[in-house]
């Protein structure tokens, strides 16, 4: 059974005699959100038309009604000016309607009536929030009825007023008038809040919705009388679930938008295959790539390949993709955990908005909760013991062999220097120890990037130009020195705009990348690559090839620069080059990133348990207004999601998760902050 809706809202009119209405745009947005909510309306399609011409509206009405099948439900909603003629003919105003010529420029009652009568759908509902909308009954086959029988198969009309009443106090809304119409506001309240479930069976039927709406409208404005007409009724026609999942009773009118529900829907669809990979027993997800099923276990690979079956899910899927890339870029690991946290938070916040909480105030609570959670990570952190390092690498990569390799690297170098990972040509991984170091500075411009997938500038067997002070005369330097086709790394204390522009111009023809560094870093780098540090007060003294340093490999990202020179003779300024087996590069990089973060920032309990414990502590610290507390609590509860998914994937209760598992504190902090940013982004969608 398909459930389809067309919502028509017209508030702006070309004819100045038709006053502007502010309610329709807001009404249609909120009603669309409720109908699209899978836990409330669950409509398959909801099309919204705003301020369209009469011929566009006619075409849309026919498009939604004509293809319907016998087991479908279809709902039409109009919020606009209602116009009546001296002969009591009713028209619905479009953006191009001429007030005294409605027959040729508006939507006649007869058109809607004929289209609905001819529609094959067993359930047809027309909702009219217009002045004089009760006039729709004139000529209606079944006539008006005050007996509200259960309505199933048939044709139902609900109107905001009778044939002689305004739907508002006046047939216009001034700028200081209410922003929403009473009738639609009451309908949304009854649907989203579950108040219209008069018999308490967990579902809202058409007749229940009208009974609720009529009573509420009459109580609040006695001069407005909603009307109900029906014929061909049989079994109860269910419009919606009563305000959400079974057993849940919301407390107010939903504040979410249809855009937020679209994001939430797509986020759930894309998050599911990612969350299935969580934990030591994480599963592989089957994703279709170019029509072929592909088995994937890496979050980045999954989100890159994932294509939603429903086009409406693409926006939410893009949120998941952005979150995974952000976490991988900042921490190297923890992307799937961040997706699980964000998914749980978004679900909790949809419930909070279903209760009527304002999304911006909820966002303030989420932001405050994330800041407090980051502080709690610091309190829960302890140093990583050397003996724990291989186990941590194994957990991050899901491979004991990779864990052993990373442990061997640590035993050789003490994990003091940077580690680069690339794909090797052998079946077994191997590593080499080089002279090298990491600079906490990235490239001066993203236009230097040569590896677009990794967002890095990579250079093999490169010359290195070291310059104290600002770089000057780079064009002259390169004209005088023959680099033999090798790449060039330029490291200087300052990079004037003109020199950067010249380097970017040069980079179009040869591999060049520039970074800035302090005096101490220049001296350390000179000790690794050799060459001479050039000073600006040397004037026009030429830069010779012999004064340049040499690097075996250079990798420059947005955040840092790693330089490898020749084999290391001492343990000072060492770097490691790991050549991973084919297909293992991503997993080795995750293991290396996890260990690097743990060595620098410490660890806390893994398997998601540490995050869940932080969430429980966080929930007790909630502060702020009730709406901010609701946002805080939604985010706190979401921190338990990674542990829940890890346990689910392992077919274990959360209490039985391995207590020896560890998570890097830095990764946990990134998971928290990145998930909070994604959640806040969701809350700001309209």
N, C-alpha and C positions, 0 to 999 in steps of 0.2 A: 504493500500500500504506500503510495506516495503522498506526501503532504506538501502543498505548494501555496505560496502566498504572494500577492501583489499589493503593495502599499503605495498609495498615491497621496502626495502632500503638495498642496499649492498655497504658498503664502505671499508670493510676489506676483503682481498683476500689471500688465501693460496699461490697462484702463485705470486712470487715476481715480475714477469713481468707485472702484473696488478697493477698499482699504487694505493695507498690508496686514497680514496675519503672522504673528511670530510663533504661535503654537504648533502649526503643522510640521515644520522641520524638526522640532524637538520631539513631538509626539511620535512621528514615524521612525525616528532613530531609536527611541527607547522601545517601541513596540517590536521593531525588527529584531532587536537584541533578545527580547523575551521569546519570540517565536523561534529564533535560531538556536537558542540555548538547548543543547541536547538533553539537559536534565529538566527542562520545562516544556517548551513547545515541540522541540524535536522536528521542526519542519525541514523537509528535504531541500527546498529552495525558497528563498525570500528575496523578491525583487523590489527595489525601492525606486519610485519615480518622484523627483522633486522639481516643481515649477516647470512642468512640461506643457506643450501645446495640446489642443484637443485631439488632433489627429495622432499624435504620439501616444496619448493615453488610450485612445480607441485601439490602436494597433497592439499595445501591450496587453490590454484586457483580452483581446482575441487570442493572442499568443499563449497566455497562461491558461485559458479555458478550453480552447479547441482540442489540444492533444490529450486531455485527461481520459483516464480509463475508469471503469466502473467502480473499482475499489479505492479510488483516490479521494482525498479531501482537498478542497480548494477554498481559500479565503481571500476576499477582496476587501480593502479598507480605503476609505476616502476621507481626507481631512482638508477641507477647503470651504469657500463660500458656497452656500446653497442658494439658488435663485428660483423664484416662482413667478409665473406669468399670471395675467388676469384670468386666464382659463384654468388656473391651478396646475399647470404643467411644471414639473420640477427638473432643474438642470444643475449640474455640478461644474463649477467654474474652473477653467484651465488658465494658464498664464496669459494666453492671448484672447481670453473671453471679453467680448464687448457687452457691457451690462445690459443694454436695452436690445441686443441682438443675440440672445443666447442660442437660438436654434441652429445658427451656423457656426458658432465659435465655442460652444460648451458641450458637455457630455449629457445627453438626455437620459432621464430615468428609463425610458422605453428601451434604449440601447442596452443598458446594464441588465434590465429584466430579461430581455430576449436572449442575451448571451448566456446568462445563468440558467435560464430554462432549457436552452439547447445543450448545455454542457453535460457530458456523460458521467461526470464524477458523482458518486453516490452521496457525498457530503459537500454541500455548497453553502458558504457563509459569507454574507455581505455585511460589513460594519460601516456605518455612515456617521461621521462626526462633523455634521454640517448643520447650519441653520435650516429650519423647515424640513429636515430630513424625514420626518414622519409622513410627509406627503408622498413618499415612495409607495405607501400602501394603496393609494388611489389607483384603481385598476388592477391591483394585485389579485391573482386568481383566487387565493384562499381567503382573502379578506383579513382584517385584523382579528387578533385573538387575545383574550386575557387569560386563557387557560394554557399554562406553559407545560404541555406534555413533553416527555423526553423526546429529544430530537436526534435521529440517527440519519438514515438515508433521507435526503430531502434538501430543501432550499430554505435557508434561514436568513432573516434580515434583522439586524439590531441597529437602532437609530438613537442618536443622542437626544433627540427632542421629538415633539409631535409635529403635525403639519403646520402649526401656527406659531411655534416658539423659536426663539433664538437658541443656538447651542452655547452661546456665551451670554453675558448680561446685556451686551450690545452686539450688533452685527459687525463689530470691529474691535480691535485690541489696540489701545494706546500704548505708548512706549513704556509707561509705568504700570501697565496691566499685567496680570499673571502670565507666565511664560508657557504654561501648559493648559490644555483644555481639561475641564473637570471630567468629562465622560471618558476620554482616553486615559487620563491619569488613574481613574478608578479601575478601568479594565486592566491596566498594567499592574496596579496594586493587587488586584484579585488573582491574576495569573502568577506573577513572580513571587508574591508573598504567600500564596496558597490560601488566602482568605476566602476565595470563591469556591473552595471545596466544601460545600455546605453539608454534604452527607458523610464527610470524613472517610471516603473510600480511597483517598490518595490520588484521585483524578478529578479534573474539572470538565464537566459537560457544558454544552452550549446553554442549556436552560439554567444551570447553576450560575454560570457566569453572568447571565442577564439578571437573574434574581438579585445577585449580589450588587451588580452595577446600578440597577434601578433603586434599590434601597439606599445605597450610599449617595447617589446623586440627589435623590429627593430629600434626604436628610440634610445635605449641605446646601442645596439650592432648590427650594420648593417650586420655583417658577420654571423648572426644566423637567420634562417628563420623558424619559427614554421609552422607546417603543420596541415591541418584539412581534415578528410575523413569521409564520412557518406553514409549510404544507408538505405532505409526503413523509411525515415523521414515522419512525419505527423505533429502533434500538437507540440508546443514548449515544450521542456523538461526542467523543472525547476531544477536547481542544488541547489540553495540556496536562502534564503531571502537576501535582499540587505543590509547586514551589520548590522543586529540586528532587534530590535523590529520596528514595523511600525512607520514611522515618524521620525526615528532617523538616522542621517547620520554621521557615524564615520569619523575621520579625518586622519587615518593612517593605517599601517599594524598591525594586531593583534599581541600581544606579549605573550598571554597566552599559556599554554601548555595543552595537552589533560589530564594530571593528574589533573590540576587545575579545568578543566571543570567537571571531574568525581567527585571531591570533592564538587564542587558547586551544581552539580545535586543531589547528595546524601544528602547534607546538606538541600537543599530545601525540599526534600521528608520527612526527619525526623523532620524538624523544623515546618512543617505545623501543625501536631497534637498537638505539644507543644504550639504553638502560639494561637491556638484556646482556650486554657484554660485561657488566660490573662483577668484580670479585674473582677469586681464584677459580670458581666454577662458572664464570661468565660464558655465555653461549655465543655462537656465531649467528649473525643475522643474514638472511637471504634478501638481497636488494637487487632489483632489476636494473641493469645497465644496458642501454640500447636494445631493450626487449629481451635480454638474456639474464637469467638468474645468476647472481654472483654471491659467493659466501664470504662475508667480511666479519672481522672481529675488532677492528680499530675504529674508534669514534670518528676520527677525521675522515677516514675512507668511507664510512657509512653516510655521513652527512653530505659528502661530496657527491655520492652516487644516488642518494635518496631522491626520488621523484614522486610526489604525492599522486595518488589515484584521482583525487578530487582537486581541481584547480584552486578551489577556495582555501586549501590547506597550504598553499605555497608560501604565503606571508609568514605564518607561524613556523613553517619548516626553515625559513631563512633566519628566524630568531635563533633556532637551535644551531644552525650552521655558524652563525656569527659568534655564539657563545663558545662553541667548541674551538674555533680558531683563536678566540681571545685567550682562553685558558691555556691552550697549547703554546701560544706565543709567550705568555707571561710565566708559565710554570712548567711546561713540558709534559705534565701529567695532571690527572684529576678532571679531565673534560667530561667524562661520563658522570662523575659525581656531581659536577656543577649542573649538568642537565637535569639530573634527578632532583636536586634541591630546587631549581627554578620551576620544574614541573609541579612539584608539590606546593610551592609558594603560590604559583598562578592559580592552581585549583582552590587553595584556601582563600585567596583574595577574591575569586569569582563568587564564592559563598558569602564572603563579607560584603561584596557589592550587592549580592542578592538580598542581603539584609538591609540595604539602603545606605551603607557607608560610602562616603565620598572618596573617589580614587586618589585624589591628591593628598588628602589627609592620611589615607592608608599608606601612600608612598612615604610620607614623613616617618611613619612608624617603621616601615621596612628599612629605611636608611639608618634610623637610630639603632634598630636591632642589629643591623650588619656591623655598625661601628662597635657596638658592645660585644658582639660575637668575636670580632677580630681581637679585641682586648682579652677576651677569655681564652683565645688560642694561646696568647703569650703566657697566660697564667698556667695553662695545662701542659706547656711544652717542657720536655727534658732533653738533654744531649743524647745524640746517637752513639751507642757503644760500637767500637770497631767490629766486634763479633756479629753485630746485627746487620751490618751493611749488605752482605750477600742475600740475606733473607728479604730485606727491603727491596733490593734490585729484582729479586725473583717475583715478589708480589706485584711490583710495578709493571714488569714485562710479561708475567705469566709463563716464564720459561726458566727452569732451574739452570740450564746451561748458560743463559745470559747472566743470571745472578752470579754464577761462579766466575765468569769472565770479568764482570765489574768488580768482584771481590779481589781477583788477581791484580787488576789495575790499581786498586787501592793499596794492596800489599806492596806493590812496586814503588808507587809515588807518594803514598800517604794522602792521596786525594787533596793535594794542595793546589794543583794547577788546573787549567781548563782541559776539557776532553772534547774532541771532535769525533763525530761518527760519520762514516761514509760507507757506501756499498763496496765490498771487496769482490775479488774474483774467485775466491775459494769457498768450499762448502762449510768450512769451519771458521769461526771468527778469530781475529788476531788483533794485536795492538802493538804500537811502536811508541817509544818515549822520545820526545824531541825537546830541544830547547824551545821555549815558547812562553807566552803570557796572554792574559786577557786584559783589555782596556774596557773600562766601564763607559765607553762612548761608542755610539753607532755612527752610521754614515751621515754625511752632511746633507745629503739629498737622496730621496728614494729613487731618483733617476739613475743612480749608480748601480741599481740592482741588476744582477745577471741571472739569478735563479728566482724566477717569478713565483714558483710554487712555494719555495722556502723564504721568500722575501729577503734574500741575502745577496750580497756581492761576493762572489767566490773567485779567487785568483790563485793559480798554480805557478810556482817558480817565478815569483814577482820581485821586481826592484822596489826598494823602500826609500823614499825621500823624507828625511827628518828635518824639520825647520822650526827653530825657536822663534817666538814672536809671530807676527802675521806673515802669511805667505805672500810673496811678491814675485812678479816676473815669471810666472809658471810657463807662459808661452815661450819666452826666451830660453828658459831652461830646457824645455823639451825640444826646441829647435837645435840646440847645441849638443845634446846628448842622444846618441843612438841606443835605444833600449833593446834593439834586436828583436822587436816584436813581442817582448815579454810584457806582462801587465805591470802597472805601477800603483803602489800604495803611497799616498801622500799623507803624512802625519805632521800637523802644525799646531801651534798654540792658538792661533786665530786665523779665520778664513774670511777675508773681506768678500763682499758680495760680487765685486767685479772678477775676482779670482775664481770664485765658485762658478760663476757663469762661464768663464773660460774653460774650466775643467769639464763642465758638463758638455760644452761644445766639443772638446777633445774626446770625451767619452763616447761620442757617436761613432768615432772611427777606431778607437783602441780601448782596451780594458783599463780603466782608471777608476780609482775610488779614493775619496778623501775623508779623513776623520780629524777631529781636534783632540789634543791631549795636553796635560800640564807638564811643566818642566821635569818633575820627578819621573813621570811616565815616559817622557822622551828619553831620559837617561837609561831607564830600565830596558826600554825597547832597543836602544842602541847596543846594549850589552847582549841582546839576543840576536839581532840581525846584522850587527856590525855597521860599517859606514861611518859617516860624520854627521853631527848635528850642525846644520847651517844657521848662521845668524844674520839678521838683516843688515847689521852695520858692516858686513863684508863688502858692501857696495856692489860693484860689477864683477867681483871675482867669479870666474866661471864654476859651475857645478860639474864636476867630472864624474865619469862612470864609476871610478874607484871610490868616490865619496858616497855612493849609494849603498844601502844595505841590501841583503838578499833574504827572502823568505820562501820556504818550501811550499807553504800554503797559507792563504789568508781568507778568513770568513768574516764578513762584516754584516751585522744585522742592524735593525733599528735601535737595539739596546746596547750592543757591545761589539767588540772587535777581538778576534782570536788570531794570533800570529804564531806559526810554527816555522822554526829554522831547522838546522841540522840536528843530528843525534845528540842527546844530552850527555855531557861529560860529568856533570855533577847533579845533585838533587835540587839545585837552585834554579828558579825560573824554568820549570819543566812543564811540558804539555804532552797530552797523550792523543794519538791518532788511532781510533778503533776502526778496523775494517770488518764490518758485519757481513754475515752470510746474506746472500740474495733473499729479499723478502723480510729480513729481520731488522732493517734499518730503523723503522719507526719504533719497534719494541725496545731496541737497544737505546735509542734516544730517550724514550720514556724512562727507562731504568736509570740512565745517566742523569737525567734531569731530576728524578726523585732523590737520588743519592746526593747530588750536588745541593739541592734544597735542604735535605735533612742535615748534612754536615754544617751548612751555614746557619740554619735556623732551629735545628732540633726536631724532635718527633713527638707525636701523641698517639694514642691508641688507634689502630687501623681498622680495616674492615667496615669503615663508616661508623664504628661504635663511638670513637672519639667525638665525631661531629654530633651524633645523637645525644651524647652526654652534655655537650656544649648547648645543644638545643633545649634540653631539660633545664639546665641552669639559666639559660637566657629567658625562658618562659617565666621564671620566677622574678626576673628583674624588670618586667615590662612597666613602662612609665608613659605618661602623656594623656591626651584626651582619649575618650572611649574609642574614637575612630583610629587614632594613632596606636592605641593598644591592640586593636583588632589587626592592624597591619603587622605590628611587632609579633603578635602571637602566631599569625599565619606563617611568617618567616621562620620563627623558632621551631614550629612543628615540622616545617619542611626540612630542617637539618637532619631529621631522622630518616629521610627517604633513601639515601644511599645504603644505609645498613639494612633497611627493609628489602631493597632490591637485591643486595648481595645475598641475604639470607634466602630470599625467594628463588634466586638462580641456583643456589646450592641445596635447595629443598630442606632447609634447616630453619628452626626458630631463631630469631635474632639473638636470644640468650646463649645459643650454642656456637656462635661465631668464634673463630680461633682467637684467643686472647693474646697470642704472640704477634699478631699482625700489627704493623706500624704504618702510619701515614706521616709524610713530611709536614711539619708545621707550616712551612711556606706555601705548600700546595693547598693545605686546608684553608689558609687565609685567602689565597687566590680564588678557591672554590666559593667561599662566602661572598667576597666582594664582587666577583663576576656574576654570580647568580643574583645578587641584589641589584646590580646594574640592569640586568636583563629584566628582572621583575619590575623595576621602576619604569623601564622603557615600555613595558606592557601596560602599566597603569596610566601612562600618559597618552595612550592611543585613544582616539575619539571615533 
